[in-house]
Amino acid sequence: MAPDGQFTRGERFTAVTTGLMIAFLPVLTLHGDAPIEPADRSAQAAPELPPGVGTDGELPRDEQLSPEFLEELRTEQDLSARAEPADRVPTGPLGIPGSVLAAYQRAERTLARTDPGCGLRWPVLAGIGRIESHHARSGQVDGNGRTLSPILGPRLAGGPGTAAIPDTDGGRWDGDSVWDRAVGPMQFIPSTWRSHAADGNDDGISDPHNVFDATLAAGQYLCSGGGDLRDRTQLATAVFRYNHSESYVRSVLAWADAYARGVMPTPNDTSVPGDPAVFALGPLPPAAPMPAAGAPPAPPAPPPPPAPAPQPQPQPQPQPQPQPQPQPQPGAVPPPNTPPPPGASPPHPPAGTSAPPSVPPPPADSPPSSQPQPLPSSTPPPTSPEPPPSGAASTSSPTT
């Protein structure tokens, strides 16, 4: 330093150069070789959703569950009777594809270990899976449980009944970089999946398109509200948070009740995905119940005896009528064994007929004829009746 506090020329140059370097340091850094990458859009905070939007992006239909519906739950009425026609439970045995049923049951076992106070049962998850995707389109999943093709909901662009949710995942899960869409067999929107993602098959990947991962995530979402889901009222409240619609809650619990009564695993449909449809098994005849596992099949019941056919009533056979014998004129022939009245003349045959041969009465001591004769009696024979008056018909048959 120069005397009297003056800076030398070299010192002033050093000070000025150092100041300029400090001032331009940020600019030099920005123009370096390493580019600055934009932040990952999938890691950005999800936009705040409208109140009551369900996990699939649908707008709320109801503000709360009605007292009438809660009364149905308390009295354990059949919830299927008032369900939507497309969601009514059919009669007869029900089936769930084997791999999807395994995912529901595995999620229950996991939650029983990680959140034992929740008490969630797998039939509830099966009810949600039935309504959301018909059990991953009747089990159209690969060996790891991933759907053969994406199951996507409508674009959440603010259409009727849906919220307007701009893209939050950069199209990673739904393939749409403009608007979000619900994805997977349990229909999570990407922002909800980010909060409740799960690895249900322990493969180190959380994938909403995997039925094991999505099912466990749905269970965690239901249990996240607290409470004991073994209580039907608290269970209904948890499902209502999943989708703010009383008809949705009714349909899910109606199917859950049916699955809890009995279900059988069915083969997976690994064909190319087509139009989703209801894949519940048709009803079996009531007389042929399904045998229990390991029990020998019961012999078929004998068919009921056929109803007796009406027997034809026998028609009366016509009986041969005896040829009419010529009737004696009233008073012309005396009754048997009676002498003719005095002064009587033999009858004359009718016109056009020949007169029958006259047979004289047998004498009293004549031998017996072929016809049985009455035994002789000690009592005198009765007196002969008076001949009928002329013109009266005789009712006695002629003797031979």
Salt bridges, closest charged atoms under 4 A:
GLU71 OE1 - ARG74 NH2 3.20
GLU72 OE2 - ARG82 NH1 3.33
GLU72 OE1 - ARG250 NH1 2.98
GLU108 OE2 - ARG121 NE 3.42
ASP167 OD2 - ARG41 NH2 3.87
ASP176 OD2 - ARG155 NE 2.69
ASP202 OD2 - ARG106 NH2 2.96
ASP207 OD2 - ARG146 NE 2.46
ASP228 OD1 - ARG230 NE 3.07
ASP257 OD1 - ARG232 NH1 3.10
